[in-house]
């Protein structure tokens, strides 16, 4: 079945450091890929998405490129801020007829310090 | 006002009690979902509904039931709560065209 694997957290960085959170997936066909962010005490918010190979999703300085050859969708940001501290979830959506469901990774907690 | 609301936000109950969690949305979406989040795990799909007359089981539906009372309302029930149903529960909605899911703030349920 479909699965998403994320790097273990927590990830602790100093402000302005470069961020990479690894995400790889297993799925048949051509899934769409997503990154969601969950701030403390809140629900998940869509951060970015990519719907086909080589697409780059970007938002709020975050980027991720859909790499079909390596089945990866790594999240990057050039300079993190304290306000980026949150849990980040990678997810895939595989279309099967009218069914369209998300499969989530386990989440990676990011803590950014001054 | 939030587009997807969940009530209650926190609930503590006892084993064997019946519990209902409610979700309402003002986004006009036809698709609604219930997820469960456990510490250190991703979200697992409990039930989903693509319109008022369509209800489908997700990965972990045992012990849960749902009701889609209207396009904007989707309730999750635990008929007889047990301690391993202690978790954070999220409702989500999406529309047919973009199918991007939007999440509510979550309900933290504790079963003693």
Interface residues (C-beta under 8 A of the other chain):
Chain A: X4 X36 X41 X42 X43 X44 X45 X46 X49 X89 X91 X93 X98 X99 X100 X101 X102 X103 X104 X105 X106 X107
Chain B: X4 X31 X33 X40 X41 X42 X43 X44 X45 X48 X50 X56 X58 X90 X92 X94 X99 X100 X101 X102 X103 X104 X105 X106
